[in-house]
């Protein structure tokens, strides 16, 4: 896919992260975004790992964490297996982000939003290559009531640090920062919804008629 096509695909998502209407941005903002996107692509070193495991094994990976999540049970009900994705844009993206933060916070904000949108896009592409058939949407620890600490358990259980270089950091974060671990239940189709989110009543995105997922 050509660079401009990728930019056009992810720009609306990046704008949503920045609380900007992509239909109302001026030419200066658009050109700044394109310039930052060029730098982002130069720094990306995408890596992905996926593992097929049973729902039973996932729920048993740490029963104290998983048993308390109604959302995890809800989304995986009727699924026998899941696929776990671990994806990252690599350490160079983080390094350039820090450089921008020291010199131009405006560009740093655009860069960060574009990087998040690009990680989602590249993970979508990675997922599509697997031809999974019927499956739930990809959801991550931290979504709804699914404990974000589950990230750490999965990193260790699947040797993700050794395989693609995603490491546990403090405050339930991961390094590189533009990394994520997501889960798809296999065998049924479920779309994302606000209904099961613990932030339903307090979500600032909903107040602006936005969603954290593509509608």
Secondary structure, 3 states (H helix, E strand, C coil): CCHHHHHHHHHHHHHHHCCCCCCCCCHHHHHHHHHHHHHHHHHCCCEEEEEEEEHHHHHHCCHHHHCCCHHHHHHHCCCCEEEEEEEECCHHHHHHHHHHHHHCHHHHHHHHHHHHHHHHHHHHHHHHCCCCCCEECCEECCCCCCCCCHHHHHHHHCCHHHHHCCEECCCCCEECCCEEEEEEEECCCECCCCCCCCCCCCCHHHHCCCCCCCC
